[in-house]
Amino acid sequence: MAFTDPQSITIAGVASSLPRTSVGKNQATYQSADGLILLTASHTYGKRNRRVIRVDHSKLTADPFIPAQNTKVSMSNYMVFDVPPAGYTNAQAKEVYDGFKTLFTASTDAIIVKLLGGES
């Protein structure tokens, strides 16, 4: 089963449509028209099952060494569910995720701000 096509993501208050651009075995990719935002969902099966959702974001910015020129920079943000093939139901895995989500969204994402500032 696939995600709805297109997907939508809002970054810095700007909504972007991400139509599906690729479908492979256990993976799908969605990409913005300008190619600067990529959403990937993938699954790997083995001794551990890994389910990954990932956003890759690129932008043009002033080159720190040649400020008159722009350079493309990128970052990614992703979440991995790493579960055994048996022992956790989808509902139980979601309960762990719900606790994780509550942790990182509490107090206006304070733990994420601290993490991005280098704290651990």
C-alpha positions as CSV (number, residue, x, y, z in Angstrom):
1,M,0.0,0.0,0.0
2,A,1.3,3.5,-0.8
3,F,1.0,6.9,0.8
4,T,-1.5,9.4,-0.7
5,D,-0.1,11.0,-3.9
6,P,0.8,13.8,-3.7
7,Q,2.1,14.3,-0.2
8,S,2.4,17.8,1.3
9,I,4.9,19.3,3.7
10,T,5.1,22.8,5.3
11,I,8.5,24.2,6.0
12,A,8.9,27.7,7.4
13,G,5.3,28.4,6.8
14,V,5.4,27.4,3.1
15,A,3.4,24.4,1.9
16,S,5.0,22.3,-0.8
17,S,3.3,19.6,-2.8
18,L,5.4,16.4,-3.2
19,P,4.1,14.2,-6.0
20,R,5.3,10.6,-6.1
21,T,8.3,10.4,-8.4
22,S,9.6,6.9,-7.8
23,V,8.3,3.5,-6.5
24,G,10.5,0.6,-5.9
25,K,10.6,-2.6,-3.9
26,N,9.6,-1.5,-0.4
27,Q,10.3,2.2,-1.1
28,A,8.6,5.3,-2.5
29,T,9.9,8.8,-3.2
30,Y,8.0,12.1,-3.4
31,Q,9.7,15.3,-4.7
32,S,8.8,18.9,-5.0
33,A,8.7,20.4,-8.5
34,D,11.9,22.4,-7.9
35,G,13.7,19.3,-6.6
36,L,14.7,20.9,-3.3
37,I,12.5,18.7,-1.1
38,L,12.5,15.0,-1.2
39,L,10.4,12.6,1.0
40,T,11.3,9.0,1.1
41,A,9.6,6.1,2.9
42,S,11.4,2.8,2.9
43,H,11.3,-0.6,4.6
44,T,14.1,-3.2,5.1
45,Y,13.3,-6.7,6.3
46,G,15.7,-9.1,8.0
47,K,16.7,-10.0,11.6
48,R,15.4,-6.5,12.4
49,N,12.7,-4.7,10.4
50,R,13.5,-1.1,9.7
51,R,10.9,1.4,8.6
52,V,12.3,4.9,7.7
53,I,10.6,8.1,6.8
54,R,13.0,10.8,5.6
55,V,12.9,14.4,4.4
56,D,15.9,15.8,2.5
57,H,15.9,19.6,2.1
58,S,18.2,21.7,-0.1
59,K,18.5,25.4,-0.6
60,L,20.7,28.0,-2.2
61,T,22.7,30.2,0.1
62,A,25.7,32.5,-0.1
63,D,29.0,30.6,-0.4
64,P,30.9,31.4,2.9
65,F,34.2,31.5,0.9
66,I,32.9,33.5,-2.1
67,P,29.9,35.5,-0.8
68,A,29.1,36.8,-4.3
69,Q,28.3,33.3,-5.4
70,N,25.6,31.0,-4.2
71,T,26.0,27.3,-3.3
72,K,23.6,24.5,-2.8
73,V,23.4,23.2,0.8
74,S,21.3,20.4,2.1
75,M,20.2,18.7,5.3
76,S,18.1,15.7,6.2
77,N,15.7,14.7,9.0
78,Y,14.5,11.2,9.5
79,M,12.8,8.8,11.8
80,V,13.7,5.1,12.0
81,F,11.5,2.4,13.6
82,D,13.8,-0.6,14.3
83,V,11.7,-3.5,15.5
84,P,12.1,-7.3,15.7
85,P,10.1,-9.3,13.2
86,A,7.9,-10.6,16.1
87,G,7.2,-9.3,19.6
88,Y,5.8,-5.8,18.9
89,T,2.4,-5.2,17.3
90,N,2.0,-2.1,15.2
91,A,-0.1,-0.6,18.0
92,Q,2.6,-1.3,20.6
93,A,5.3,0.3,18.3
94,K,3.0,3.3,17.8
95,E,2.7,3.6,21.6
96,V,6.5,3.9,21.9
97,Y,6.4,6.5,19.1
98,D,3.6,8.4,20.9
99,G,5.8,8.7,24.0
100,F,8.8,9.8,21.8
101,K,6.7,12.4,20.0
102,T,5.4,13.7,23.4
103,L,9.0,14.0,24.6
104,F,10.2,16.0,21.6
105,T,7.2,18.3,21.2
106,A,6.9,19.2,24.9
107,S,7.5,22.8,25.8
108,T,7.6,24.1,22.2
109,D,10.1,21.5,21.1
110,A,12.6,22.4,23.8
111,I,14.5,19.2,23.7
112,I,15.0,19.5,19.9
113,V,16.3,23.1,20.3
114,K,18.7,21.8,22.9
115,L,19.8,18.9,20.7
116,L,20.4,21.3,17.8
117,G,22.5,23.4,20.1
118,G,24.7,20.5,20.8
119,E,23.3,19.4,24.2
120,S,22.9,15.8,25.2
